[in-house]
């Protein structure tokens, strides 16, 4: 990869680095820190101006990380139909490959083989969803190079996780392919319609998993700013929802249907028992009682003007618990992660300000997230690191610390089994 610049103070660094108060190498189309985190870099656009999402986490402006549509002409989009491996690559001035062409080709073959034989079977537990990752997504990759880049990025992140001694090989490959896939995705979004919805859906599905691998890709597997990274994950999910919502009726009539049907409750389930037993699920059996205590605490402590959003968020945690109960040992990642795009913007603003009610609410969400870490390698690292920050934010507030004991203990119990 290209060498990083000597860090100097500058007024032209990207917005994310300014917010994190870290030095930006100002590499284009995305700086080192943004590529590593898989988040949008303001340097990728010719108009690198501060927006509400950069300064205040306006969830209405949420986008896929490093995938937001750019201005026409800002993307190098080769049109030569004979290009295959290099289709969609930025110019050499923008992006240097981590290896010479022949070695890169060999590494890419290795990554595709690893994805098809190993990685794809670790992404879900249900056989119908494994089929989507193992067969349907690669088929899209054969037709759409930007989807292939997304596949190779995820495979590289997996190999870096499995073989820590070779992280220096696989993490640059993950960054490289993720950047190229993002560029291709941006190009597709400029003409998003019924002719290209399927590869857009495929890449968006893969990039969610890539974002979730962030803790495993960081130095010492430690998130730099866990709460900020969680907000970025929420931005990703909510951006995907906005982009893909119009095509969901088409998705459910294709081989990608398990990605939708494998997560959501339907009307018949919503009318079933309000608190189904959790004995055969990864969630603690006393989850229902804990959520009732959380709701009662909110009703007693939150002013009437802001309580409705918090009560709705607890109700959605109960919906998540139902998904766990109905799925049993076959609970998928979406049973927990969907919660992040069902809650109101105001709660994310409160979390960004580290307000105690928001911190406590997210601590209960982490129980659901931690329950899945045993089955899914790409979730590992989130719950533990965010819980530490939540604990720090609630120091000196005894009534919140009392309610924190249950999620803290249950997260610890779940992670002890991974």
Secondary structure as UniProt FT lines:
FT   HELIX           15..20
FT   HELIX           32..37
FT   HELIX           42..44
FT   HELIX           52..56
FT   HELIX           59..61
FT   TURN            65..66
FT   TURN            72..73
FT   TURN            81..82
FT   TURN            85..88
FT   TURN            92..94
FT   HELIX           101..117
FT   HELIX           119..122
FT   HELIX           127..131
FT   HELIX           132..136
FT   HELIX           137..143
FT   HELIX           145..162
FT   HELIX           164..166
FT   HELIX           167..189
FT   TURN            190..191
FT   TURN            194..196
FT   HELIX           197..212
FT   HELIX           214..217
FT   HELIX           219..221
FT   HELIX           226..244
FT   HELIX           245..247
FT   HELIX           248..251
FT   TURN            252..253
FT   TURN            255..256
FT   HELIX           257..261
FT   TURN            262..263
FT   HELIX           267..270
FT   TURN            274..275
FT   TURN            279..280
FT   TURN            285..286
FT   HELIX           287..301
FT   HELIX           304..327
FT   HELIX           328..330
FT   HELIX           334..337
FT   HELIX           338..341
FT   HELIX           345..352
FT   TURN            353..354
FT   HELIX           356..371
FT   TURN            372..375
FT   HELIX           377..379
FT   TURN            380..381
FT   HELIX           382..393
FT   TURN            394..396
FT   HELIX           398..415
FT   TURN            416..417
//
